[in-house]
Amino acid sequence: MEPDQISAAGQHQAHLGLSLRVISEEAEVSSLAREWNELCLECPESDLFQSAEYVLNWWMVFARDHDLRVYAVRDRAAKLLGLLPAFLIRRRKFTQGDYYELRFLGSHGGLQGGYFDLLARPRDRTRVTGMIVPAMLGEGAVWRTANLKGVPTDSPFARRLMRDLGVSESSFSRVKHEIIELPPSFPLYLNTLGPDTQKLVQVACEKAGFDARTKIEVHTEKQDVAAWVERYIKLGLGRPNSVLTSQDGTFVKRLCADLIRSDRVSAVSCVVDRKHASVLLTYRWGGTTYVDSIRTTRDKPNLDEHLALCGEAIRHVIKHGASRCDFLASNSVSKMLAPQSRETIDVLVSRSGGESPGFGRRLKSLLKRQRK
């Protein structure tokens, strides 16, 4: 089945005064940006990764060749109550034939970590979930598998979808993301760490603060942040074994350009003897600050430098009232600094009834007909 045949841009359903529209046109999805962000900011558990800035930029860079499938639920007054931004990707397996996989927009590529989920206000979550999941499961041959990588384990949407598909919660792997529920001051935060880690952070910050050759700064001015974003991307792309691709660089530049306009990006830099430089980017959304991985001119940042950069970032976000710090890159330093964690699932679920026959089944059928 071809993409133009499976689009459902005009699909509507009525249930309890709600209407569901499945959008497959890029222009129509882009026109939702203002409503989308208003909805996102009214959802206490929403994330940067569910914002229009993140999702729409991700779509333009990584997935524009695939097929949009955005589920939007509205009430009788046409107010946006729920949104599930997804897309379809064609999967090809020799033994199974071609089929479509449903994925969250933003969930593969882009920033290293991320959370993806149905977006709805707490009071609307149950009825929006009850509207979208049955509609998804009734879509015939539109998709056969759904990739739920990055969805929080406590997601009502994921639980409902897996329950209806008969997927056991014990059958999928869980991924831990390091987070810090931030206290009102940096000294109080240090007290939440173990004695050894607390000492390491204090010594690292003191070394950076008193070493005349070392300069650590937090940049918040738009022009300064834009310059450090450029340097961050160049440092990432310039390394021989870098995991940062040119697409990743384009995406980070586009995303940061949008977030800089609303003062949602900061950069923490470390310069040693004017020769060696490291940079750490942080992104703000709601009460959460997301800490990215460090890019550096060294082969890798040494422990003191890494701790000092992260320590200054945490000190800065506490000062500006953030309630949570979330590490996008899980590593030994993030595990040292974050006393809490948040779990997401990593599972590919299958829906029966929409399979295309595999090569083996088609061959058996052909041979059977020939024998007759």
Protein Blocks (a to p, Z undefined) as FASTA:
>chain_A
ZZklmpcfkgccdeehiacdddfbfklmmmmmmmmmmmmmmmmkbcfklpmklmmmmmmm
mmmmmccdddddddfkopafbdcdddddddddfklopadddddehiaghjfbdcdddddd
fklmmmmmmmmmmmmmmnojmbmbdcfehiafklmklmmmmmmnopafklpccddddddd
ddfbfklmmmmpcfklmmmmmmmmmmmmmmmkbccdddfbfklmmmmmmmmmmmmmmpmk
bcbdfklmmmmmmmmmmmmmnopaccddddehhlaccddddddehjbccddddddfbfbd
cfklmmmmmmmmmmmmmmnopabdcdfbgcfklmmmmmbdcdddddddddehiaccdfkl
mmmmmmmmmmZZ
